[in-house]
Amino acid sequence: MTKSSHPQAVRPAYDLLYLSPHLDDAALSCGGQIVQHTQAGRRVMIVTVTAGEPALDATGHISDYARSLHDRWDLLADAVAGRRAEDVAACAILGADFLHLDLADCIYRMHPETGQPFYVSDADLFGPVHAAEEGVVAWLAGQFEALPRAEQIVVPLGVGNHVDHQLTRQAAERVWGVAGLIYYEDYPYAQKSGAVETIVGGQSGRWRSQAIPLSPAALAAKIQSILAFRSQISTFWTDEADLRAQVAGFAAQGGGEKNWTCLA
């Protein structure tokens, strides 16, 4: 993590903190606005929540499901270290500082008593948080309370219902309250028709959206930051050209990126 040169006693350490559930979410969802902030001289830190080492089963291995994802990512030797290195490169492109918390990605987490993995399929990732993980929100809230002070906290809206996005949002709301946060649309899940409305539609009177236009340079930097996550291209796109087309197309469709605020 690079250090701020501004004393905290004089002003908050950062203008904005972006909470990223995984080692790519901030770039995917907010890369354009982040680079526009940093190019304007604002101090930004991206805090990745699930950047910790994997939990291992009784035989010293990760789950079969997690191993299948490693195969697809082509990061077999040390996938987490590889993904953290990708994030460092992406943050450098965006001009943001970074902080990696110690919680493992949900694909690695296991029951402390049985040693069984909590999430063993794609469907599990986008379902309810496992009952045995009820203490994770409190742990994360403690981590968030220890973060450097910032003028604004930007967190995932939870579009797509990924369990790690759910946990990140819940812990942030416990610390700062709903009205104290800015929410970003989780990309690429926000591409799906009706996905954002599923989150805000039933409370449409409470939510306000703000489109953030992206300059051509900001959009280009966002795409480059996403490309830094080479291991993840196969997760969402057929190839680099498909990535460029989809990211640019979604930005054009929505007027850039979109953030939300909620009236408590």
TASULZI-V724130 format. One record per backbone hydrogen bond with DSSP energy under -0.5 kcal/mol. NH is the residue of the N-H (numbers start at 1). CO is the residue of the C=O. E is the energy in kcal/mol with one decimal. If there is no record, write none. Layout:
nh:NH co:CO e:E
nh:NH co:CO e:E
//
This chain:
nh:7 co:5 e:-0.5
nh:10 co:7 e:-1.0
nh:11 co:7 e:-1.6
nh:14 co:149 e:-1.7
nh:15 co:43 e:-2.1
nh:16 co:43 e:-2.0
nh:17 co:152 e:-2.3
nh:18 co:45 e:-2.7
nh:19 co:17 e:-0.6
nh:19 co:154 e:-2.9
nh:20 co:18 e:-0.6
nh:20 co:47 e:-3.1
nh:21 co:19 e:-0.6
nh:24 co:22 e:-2.3
nh:25 co:22 e:-0.9
nh:26 co:22 e:-0.5
nh:28 co:24 e:-2.7
nh:29 co:25 e:-2.6
nh:30 co:26 e:-2.8
nh:31 co:27 e:-1.4
nh:34 co:30 e:-2.6
nh:35 co:31 e:-2.1
nh:36 co:32 e:-1.8
nh:37 co:33 e:-2.2
nh:38 co:34 e:-2.7
nh:39 co:35 e:-2.4
nh:40 co:36 e:-1.0
nh:41 co:38 e:-1.5
nh:42 co:37 e:-2.4
nh:44 co:42 e:-0.6
nh:45 co:16 e:-2.1
nh:46 co:97 e:-2.5
nh:47 co:18 e:-3.0
nh:47 co:45 e:-0.6
nh:48 co:46 e:-0.7
nh:48 co:99 e:-2.7
nh:49 co:20 e:-2.6
nh:49 co:47 e:-0.6
nh:50 co:21 e:-2.0
nh:51 co:49 e:-1.0
nh:51 co:101 e:-0.8
nh:52 co:103 e:-2.8
nh:57 co:61 e:-3.3
nh:60 co:57 e:-2.3
nh:67 co:63 e:-2.3
nh:68 co:64 e:-2.0
nh:69 co:65 e:-1.5
nh:70 co:66 e:-2.1
nh:71 co:67 e:-2.2
nh:72 co:68 e:-1.7
nh:73 co:69 e:-2.4
nh:74 co:70 e:-1.3
nh:75 co:70 e:-1.6
nh:82 co:78 e:-2.3
nh:83 co:79 e:-2.5
nh:84 co:80 e:-2.5
nh:85 co:81 e:-2.1
nh:86 co:82 e:-1.8
nh:87 co:83 e:-2.0
nh:88 co:84 e:-2.2
nh:89 co:85 e:-1.9
nh:90 co:86 e:-2.3
nh:91 co:87 e:-2.9
nh:92 co:88 e:-1.8
nh:93 co:89 e:-1.6
nh:94 co:90 e:-1.9
nh:95 co:91 e:-1.2
nh:96 co:91 e:-2.1
nh:97 co:44 e:-2.7
nh:99 co:46 e:-2.0
nh:101 co:48 e:-2.9
nh:101 co:99 e:-0.6
nh:103 co:49 e:-0.9
nh:108 co:105 e:-2.2
nh:109 co:105 e:-0.8
nh:111 co:116 e:-3.1
nh:115 co:111 e:-2.3
nh:118 co:109 e:-2.2
nh:125 co:121 e:-1.4
nh:126 co:122 e:-0.9
nh:126 co:123 e:-0.7
nh:127 co:124 e:-1.5
nh:133 co:130 e:-2.3
nh:134 co:131 e:-1.2
nh:136 co:133 e:-1.9
nh:139 co:135 e:-2.0
nh:140 co:136 e:-3.0
nh:141 co:137 e:-2.6
nh:142 co:138 e:-1.8
nh:143 co:139 e:-1.8
nh:144 co:140 e:-2.8
nh:145 co:141 e:-2.3
nh:146 co:142 e:-0.9
nh:146 co:143 e:-0.6
nh:147 co:144 e:-1.6
nh:151 co:14 e:-1.4
nh:152 co:15 e:-1.5
nh:154 co:17 e:-3.1
nh:155 co:182 e:-3.1
nh:157 co:184 e:-2.5
nh:161 co:158 e:-2.1
nh:163 co:125 e:-2.6
nh:166 co:162 e:-2.4
nh:167 co:163 e:-2.4
nh:168 co:164 e:-2.0
nh:169 co:165 e:-2.3
nh:170 co:166 e:-2.5
nh:171 co:167 e:-2.3
nh:172 co:168 e:-2.2
nh:173 co:169 e:-2.5
nh:174 co:170 e:-1.6
nh:175 co:171 e:-1.6
nh:176 co:172 e:-3.0
nh:177 co:172 e:-0.5
nh:177 co:173 e:-1.2
nh:180 co:177 e:-0.9
nh:181 co:178 e:-1.4
nh:182 co:153 e:-2.5
nh:183 co:260 e:-3.2
nh:184 co:155 e:-2.9
nh:185 co:258 e:-1.5
nh:187 co:185 e:-0.6
nh:190 co:186 e:-2.1
nh:191 co:188 e:-2.0
nh:192 co:189 e:-1.4
nh:195 co:192 e:-2.2
nh:198 co:194 e:-1.6
nh:199 co:195 e:-0.7
nh:199 co:196 e:-1.1
nh:200 co:196 e:-2.1
nh:201 co:197 e:-2.7
nh:203 co:200 e:-1.2
nh:204 co:201 e:-1.2
nh:206 co:203 e:-2.3
nh:207 co:203 e:-0.9
nh:208 co:261 e:-2.6
nh:210 co:259 e:-2.8
nh:212 co:257 e:-3.8
nh:213 co:211 e:-0.6
nh:219 co:215 e:-2.6
nh:220 co:216 e:-2.2
nh:221 co:217 e:-2.2
nh:222 co:218 e:-2.5
nh:223 co:219 e:-2.4
nh:224 co:220 e:-2.2
nh:225 co:221 e:-2.5
nh:226 co:222 e:-2.2
nh:227 co:223 e:-2.4
nh:228 co:224 e:-0.9
nh:229 co:226 e:-1.7
nh:230 co:228 e:-1.6
nh:232 co:229 e:-1.6
nh:233 co:230 e:-1.0
nh:235 co:232 e:-1.3
nh:236 co:232 e:-0.9
nh:236 co:233 e:-0.7
nh:237 co:233 e:-2.6
nh:243 co:239 e:-2.1
nh:244 co:240 e:-2.5
nh:245 co:241 e:-2.4
nh:246 co:242 e:-2.7
nh:247 co:243 e:-2.6
nh:248 co:244 e:-2.2
nh:249 co:245 e:-2.3
nh:250 co:246 e:-2.5
nh:251 co:247 e:-1.9
nh:252 co:248 e:-2.3
nh:253 co:249 e:-2.2
nh:254 co:250 e:-2.1
nh:255 co:251 e:-0.8
nh:256 co:251 e:-3.0
nh:257 co:212 e:-2.0
nh:257 co:255 e:-0.5
nh:259 co:210 e:-2.4
nh:260 co:183 e:-3.1
nh:261 co:208 e:-2.4
nh:263 co:206 e:-3.1
nh:264 co:262 e:-0.7
//
